[in-house]
């Protein structure tokens, strides 16, 4: 008898009960969360838990974020479709895949080469040809591809890197966790209203791995 899990049913249930029921209402975000096969972006050992309501380890001290948090951050960008987005801390590539269902181009930066290579491979295998992944320091962004209509940072920093703010297009939004290195953080949204004026909003409490880099936390002993 075939006992393979029905990931499609689990994915649709995740969208309905973990995401839509908690107030995520953007049709573009709900559609994207329902299309991306999350089980492909987690290690084989964790595949059964792919649609659990929480983060999962992807190795090397990194995690794939809780599905609801991914949806919350993507919705906070206010994407309408066709934008250019920067994804800092690409990790497994799952968040980049969700963004790629909405944006025309996604530029992902991952500081750990093993994860960057794995994400690149899975994204290609899943048909996301509009995602570009490079290994590097995400706190300094991707100057050659800027400006971006949206920037998501999937790691918690001491504050929003000034370099990333500069790489936002006017009218663009940046969403990232800000707070203590190993404790709780606040999810912050920065909107570039004019070339010199930025609006800052707090969207609620979250907890992410540390954002390591020139404009984040130092490498240290991790």
C-alpha positions as CSV (number, residue, x, y, z in Angstrom):
1,X,0.0,0.0,0.0
2,X,1.3,3.5,-0.9
3,X,1.9,5.4,2.4
4,X,3.6,8.4,0.8
5,X,2.4,11.6,2.5
6,X,-0.1,13.8,0.6
7,X,2.0,17.0,0.6
8,X,-0.5,18.8,-1.7
9,X,-3.3,18.4,0.9
10,X,-1.0,19.5,3.7
11,X,0.1,22.5,1.8
12,X,-3.5,23.6,1.1
13,X,-4.4,23.0,4.8
14,X,-1.4,25.1,5.8
15,X,-2.5,28.0,3.7
16,X,-6.1,27.9,5.0
17,X,-5.4,27.2,8.7
18,X,-1.9,28.7,9.4
19,X,-1.9,31.7,7.1
20,X,-5.4,32.8,5.8
21,X,-7.0,32.2,9.2
22,X,-4.4,34.4,10.9
23,X,-5.2,37.4,8.7
24,X,-3.0,37.1,5.6
25,X,-5.4,38.2,2.9
26,X,-3.3,39.1,-0.2
27,X,-4.5,36.8,-3.0
28,X,-1.0,36.9,-4.5
29,X,0.6,35.8,-1.2
30,X,-1.9,33.1,-0.6
31,X,-1.6,31.8,-4.1
32,X,2.3,31.7,-3.9
33,X,2.2,29.9,-0.5
34,X,-0.1,27.3,-2.1
35,X,2.1,26.8,-5.1
36,X,5.6,26.4,-3.6
37,X,6.4,22.9,-2.6
38,X,7.9,23.5,0.8
39,X,8.9,19.9,1.3
40,X,11.5,20.3,-1.5
41,X,13.3,23.0,0.5
42,X,13.8,21.1,3.8
43,X,16.3,18.3,4.5
44,X,15.0,14.8,3.8
45,X,15.0,14.0,7.5
46,X,12.5,16.9,8.2
47,X,10.3,16.4,5.1
48,X,7.4,14.9,7.2
49,X,7.4,18.2,9.2
50,X,7.5,20.5,6.2
51,X,4.1,21.9,6.8
52,X,4.2,22.1,10.6
53,X,3.4,25.4,12.1
54,X,6.9,26.4,13.0
55,X,10.5,26.8,11.8
56,X,12.7,23.8,10.9
57,X,16.5,23.3,10.9
58,X,18.2,23.3,7.5
59,X,21.6,22.6,9.0
60,X,24.7,24.8,9.8
61,X,22.8,26.5,12.5
62,X,20.2,28.0,10.1
63,X,16.4,27.5,9.8
64,X,13.6,27.7,7.3
65,X,11.1,30.2,8.8
66,X,7.6,29.3,10.0
67,X,5.2,29.4,7.0
68,X,3.1,32.1,8.6
69,X,6.1,34.4,9.2
70,X,7.2,34.0,5.5
71,X,3.7,34.9,4.4
72,X,3.6,37.9,6.8
73,X,6.9,39.3,5.6
74,X,6.0,38.9,1.9
75,X,2.6,40.5,2.4
76,X,4.2,43.4,4.3
77,X,6.2,44.3,1.1
78,X,2.9,45.1,-0.6
79,X,3.9,43.5,-3.9
80,X,1.5,43.9,-6.8
81,X,3.4,41.6,-9.3
82,X,6.3,42.3,-11.6
83,X,8.7,43.9,-9.0
84,X,12.4,43.3,-8.4
85,X,13.1,42.0,-4.9
86,X,16.2,41.4,-2.8
87,X,16.1,38.4,-0.5
88,X,18.8,38.6,2.2
89,X,19.5,35.3,4.1
90,X,18.2,33.1,1.4
91,X,18.9,29.9,3.3
92,X,17.0,27.0,1.9
93,X,15.6,29.2,-1.0
94,X,11.9,28.7,0.2
95,X,11.3,32.4,0.8
96,X,12.9,33.3,-2.5
97,X,10.6,30.8,-4.3
98,X,7.5,32.4,-2.7
99,X,8.7,35.8,-3.8
100,X,9.4,34.5,-7.3
101,X,5.8,33.6,-7.7
102,X,4.9,37.3,-7.5
103,X,8.0,39.3,-8.4
104,X,9.5,39.4,-11.9
105,X,13.1,38.9,-10.5
106,X,14.4,37.9,-7.1
107,X,18.1,38.4,-6.1
108,X,19.0,36.1,-3.2
109,X,22.1,36.5,-1.0
110,X,23.3,33.7,1.4
111,X,26.5,34.0,3.3
112,X,27.0,30.2,3.7
113,X,28.2,28.7,0.4
114,X,26.8,25.2,1.1
115,X,23.3,26.6,1.6
116,X,23.7,29.0,-1.4
117,X,24.6,26.1,-3.7
118,X,21.8,23.9,-2.3
119,X,19.2,26.7,-2.7
120,X,20.4,27.4,-6.3
121,X,20.0,23.7,-7.1
122,X,16.6,23.3,-5.6
123,X,15.2,26.5,-7.1
124,X,16.4,25.5,-10.6
125,X,14.9,22.0,-10.1
126,X,11.6,23.5,-9.1
127,X,11.5,25.8,-12.2
128,X,12.2,29.1,-10.5
129,X,14.3,30.6,-13.3
130,X,13.7,34.2,-12.2
131,X,15.8,33.8,-9.0
132,X,19.5,34.6,-8.9
133,X,21.4,33.4,-5.9
134,X,24.9,34.4,-4.8
135,X,27.1,33.7,-1.8
136,X,28.1,36.8,0.1
137,X,27.4,39.4,2.8
138,X,23.7,40.2,2.6
139,X,24.0,43.3,4.9
140,X,25.7,45.2,2.0
141,X,23.0,44.1,-0.5
142,X,23.5,43.6,-4.2
143,X,24.6,47.0,-5.6
144,X,24.8,45.9,-9.2
145,X,21.1,44.9,-9.2
146,X,19.7,47.9,-7.2
147,X,17.4,49.6,-6.8
148,X,14.9,47.1,-5.4
149,X,11.1,47.5,-5.1
150,X,11.2,45.3,-2.0
151,X,13.9,43.8,0.3
152,X,13.3,41.0,2.8
153,X,15.9,40.2,5.4
154,X,15.4,36.7,7.0
155,X,17.8,37.2,9.9
156,X,17.7,39.6,12.9
157,X,20.1,42.5,13.0
158,X,21.0,45.2,15.6
159,X,19.3,47.7,13.2
160,X,18.4,48.1,9.6
161,X,21.6,48.3,7.5
162,X,22.0,51.8,5.9
163,X,23.3,50.2,2.7
164,X,20.1,48.2,2.3
165,X,18.0,51.3,2.8
166,X,20.0,53.1,0.1
167,X,19.3,50.2,-2.3
168,X,15.5,50.6,-2.0
169,X,13.7,52.3,-4.9
170,X,11.5,55.3,-3.9
171,X,8.2,53.8,-2.8
172,X,9.9,50.5,-2.0
173,X,9.6,48.6,1.3
174,X,12.1,46.7,3.4
175,X,11.0,44.1,6.0
176,X,13.4,42.7,8.6
177,X,13.7,41.7,12.3
178,X,15.6,44.1,14.5
179,X,16.6,43.5,18.1
180,X,19.0,41.5,20.3
181,X,21.4,38.9,18.8
182,X,20.0,35.8,20.4
183,X,16.7,37.0,21.9
184,X,13.4,38.3,20.6
185,X,13.2,40.9,17.9
186,X,10.6,43.3,16.4
187,X,9.6,42.9,12.8
188,X,10.3,46.3,11.2
189,X,9.1,47.8,7.9
190,X,10.9,50.6,6.2
191,X,9.3,52.5,3.4
192,X,11.4,54.9,1.2
193,X,9.0,57.8,0.8
194,X,11.5,60.1,-1.0
195,X,15.2,59.8,-1.8
196,X,16.0,61.2,1.6
197,X,12.9,60.3,3.8
198,X,12.1,56.9,5.2
199,X,9.0,55.8,7.3
200,X,9.6,53.1,9.9
201,X,6.8,50.8,11.3
202,X,6.8,47.9,13.8
203,X,4.8,44.9,12.8
204,X,5.1,42.7,15.9
205,X,7.5,40.4,17.7
206,X,9.5,37.6,16.0
207,X,12.6,35.5,16.6
208,X,15.2,34.9,13.9
209,X,18.8,33.7,13.7
210,X,21.4,36.5,13.8
211,X,22.2,38.6,10.8
212,X,25.9,38.3,10.4
213,X,27.9,40.8,8.3
214,X,29.6,44.1,8.0
215,X,26.3,45.9,8.9
216,X,25.0,43.2,11.2
217,X,26.4,41.1,14.0
218,X,30.1,40.1,14.0
219,X,30.9,36.5,13.1
220,X,32.2,35.6,16.6
221,X,31.8,32.1,18.0
222,X,28.7,30.5,16.5
